[in-house]
Amino acid sequence: MPTTMTWSDYGAESTYRPARPTRPTYVPPHLRNNGVFVPNESNQPGIRTAQLGRTGASRGRGRGHGRGGGRGWFNQTERWSPNQSNAPFDISSKFDELEVDHDDEANTVSGSINFEAYEDIPVQASGSDIPPPVSSFAEIDLGEGLNRNIKRCNYVRPTPIQRYAIPIAMAGRDLMACAQTGSGKTAAFCFPIICGILNRNHHSRPGQLACPLSLILSPTRELTCQIHEEARKFSSQTGVKIVVAYGGAPISRQLQNLERGVDILVATPGRLVDMIERERVSLRMVKYLALDEADRMLDMGFEPQIRKIVEQMDMPPSGARQTMFFSATFPNEIQRLASDFLSNYIFLAVGRVGSSTDLIAQRVEFVQDTDKRHHLMNLLQGQRENGTHGKFALTLIFVETKRGADALERWLSMNGFPAISIHGDKVQMERERALNSFKNGTTPILVATDVASRGLDVPHVAHVINFDMPKDIDDYVHRIGRTGRAGKSGLATAFFSDKNLPLAKALVELMQEANQEVPHWLRNSAERASTIASGGHARRFGGSKFGGYDFRRDAYSESENNYYSSTYGNTDPNVDSYAASSYALSHPAAAAACANSYASGWC
Ligand SMILES: Nc1ncnc2c1ncn2[C@@H]1O[C@H](COP(=O)(O)OP(=O)(O)OP(=O)(O)O)[C@@H](O)[C@H]1O
């Protein structure tokens, strides 16, 4: 049996994949016969019932608790309908049921984001005529409906990526934007899209062939659902219609939703290709294209589907549409794709590309494979003893293989730690149950493969444990980024063994960048590793101290007319770098340099 993940582990959506054999639904022991969750084997509504006697569960809950657990912690009997599984997070028919806490004290001042945590962040933008950043939502004309929803979400101030990216996108510019995990990228591309659609005053028409104005592509089903849910929150009561399409769920229902009209289609590439080939979706009206976590889509082998969608169907060409790439990591391959899809774009890096936030305390421990379970047990027991375990302190454990995830789930459950697993071999309904059970705190430990490493915004993840290290440092960045989100702090523990040596150098650099204490043995390993190999897995560093970088810069610097690049932030407190670079950009020589470079095909 293969021990490494295949593309299917990521929940790929390809319609070319053979159907999975049906098998009985696995239910972890702590969810069996105890009245908490009854599986729906007969396809009749199952029942999720109460753990009685918890009082005040909704008091003082943190941001975003409205998902799953926000309706009280099972002090009532809930009906679970199989239909819900078609859109697991599609709970947004009424705004109030969504993840908007009006009673959360933490939210009253600054929308629960600890903005101080982002004050010192370095920002780099490159491209021509870069629109200036804003410091408040009020400075941007987002329109009444969207502003109302922003308030209802308790977003009081824009995060740094929003401050810089929204004006760029609102100016109609193509954008390649990189910002740390949990820093608010979803809103950074959703707001301009929703606003653009509202300004067009175009109403999508119901019909057999859906023609969305905007397409948002994302790599996994769960992330796609999450973006859909967020976008619906932002566009609530504005008339903008948002539809989600992803594999693993019946296509018929998704097609029905499309028939009712769609302005924004949020989709995974495989399912979208299927719909286009069935002639149920046309992309000819697309004005806004956003690719979230595009680097992951390439990793998962989606490049042919993405190229088909963007280049070989009826989507308007670059220049005639607005295209945006967003991720926390931008390896070189993605810049290649970007240069094919983007036109006269702005490259924006908020924080160092591929870096992790110092809100996440990173701990790396040397643990041999045979000791890992024992070590994990000690950690979890310690957490339980000091009270950092449970509904408000969720633990996410990453493992390498699907089989390993199942095995660890069972072992933890048998040893008194309720755990559930999520991976690409589970049918979609099981994946959704696992994620929901984790989110609402019923099962405070989730064992996952990389299917859960990207984009998922689960409130209360206090600890990410890399039981098995990923192969790539970018994956490590995304995995640990499931904690320490939106200005909150988090903990990440990695079990490092001999076989992870190729990762040592990149890991040391990453930890140093994030002001983490690096153990001596890890430094030594990094030195050893760099003498053995040239650090093949440290791709994120891409030859630039800034991490990933705008590869067009090389051409500019060769011509010594590098006026277009601006570094903001705290490089020199006495210099207003934005003003300086704006001046440079308005300088005739700079303008000429930019024009030449564009003419020579660099942009
Ligand atoms: N301006 C804001 N004010 C308050 N909360 C915000 C703001 N912007 C985003 N958030 C919240 O911050 C959290 C993280 O946002 P989001 O999921 O968009 O991060 P991300 O940068 O896309 O992360 P990842 O790289 O992991 O995908 C979400 O819960 C979101 O609701």
PDBQT file of the ligand as one rigid body, heavy atoms in Angstrom, charges set to zero:
ROOT
HETATM    1  N1  LIG A 701     -11.311  43.321   9.218  1.00  0.00    +0.000 N 
HETATM    2  C1  LIG A 701     -11.583  42.294  10.007  1.00  0.00    +0.000 A 
HETATM    3  N2  LIG A 701     -11.995  42.484  11.271  1.00  0.00    +0.000 NA
HETATM    4  C2  LIG A 701     -12.272  41.430  12.082  1.00  0.00    +0.000 A 
HETATM    5  N3  LIG A 701     -12.130  40.122  11.730  1.00  0.00    +0.000 NA
HETATM    6  C3  LIG A 701     -11.707  39.870  10.485  1.00  0.00    +0.000 A 
HETATM    7  C4  LIG A 701     -11.420  40.930   9.557  1.00  0.00    +0.000 A 
HETATM    8  N4  LIG A 701     -11.024  40.359   8.399  1.00  0.00    +0.000 NA
HETATM    9  C5  LIG A 701     -11.075  39.028   8.581  1.00  0.00    +0.000 A 
HETATM   10  N5  LIG A 701     -11.485  38.727   9.829  1.00  0.00    +0.000 N 
HETATM   11  C6  LIG A 701     -11.623  37.371  10.411  1.00  0.00    +0.000 C 
HETATM   12  O1  LIG A 701     -10.317  36.804  10.470  1.00  0.00    +0.000 OA
HETATM   13  C7  LIG A 701     -10.390  35.397  10.280  1.00  0.00    +0.000 C 
HETATM   14  C8  LIG A 701      -9.357  34.943   9.241  1.00  0.00    +0.000 C 
HETATM   15  O2  LIG A 701      -9.731  35.432   7.968  1.00  0.00    +0.000 OA
HETATM   16  P1  LIG A 701      -9.488  34.582   6.638  1.00  0.00    +0.000 P 
HETATM   17  O3  LIG A 701     -10.020  33.192   6.814  1.00  0.00    +0.000 OA
HETATM   18  O4  LIG A 701      -9.987  35.384   5.511  1.00  0.00    +0.000 OA
HETATM   19  O5  LIG A 701      -7.904  34.511   6.645  1.00  0.00    +0.000 OA
HETATM   20  P2  LIG A 701      -6.915  34.096   5.470  1.00  0.00    +0.000 P 
HETATM   21  O6  LIG A 701      -5.886  35.156   5.384  1.00  0.00    +0.000 OA
HETATM   22  O7  LIG A 701      -7.690  33.777   4.234  1.00  0.00    +0.000 OA
HETATM   23  O8  LIG A 701      -6.273  32.772   6.071  1.00  0.00    +0.000 OA
HETATM   24  P3  LIG A 701      -5.622  31.489   5.298  1.00  0.00    +0.000 P 
HETATM   25  O9  LIG A 701      -4.333  31.932   4.693  1.00  0.00    +0.000 OA
HETATM   26  O10 LIG A 701      -5.432  30.495   6.376  1.00  0.00    +0.000 OA
HETATM   27  O11 LIG A 701      -6.623  31.080   4.264  1.00  0.00    +0.000 OA
HETATM   28  C9  LIG A 701     -11.808  35.079   9.891  1.00  0.00    +0.000 C 
HETATM   29  O12 LIG A 701     -12.485  34.543  10.997  1.00  0.00    +0.000 OA
HETATM   30  C10 LIG A 701     -12.405  36.418   9.518  1.00  0.00    +0.000 C 
HETATM   31  O13 LIG A 701     -13.780  36.481   9.778  1.00  0.00    +0.000 OA
ENDROOT
TORSDOF 0
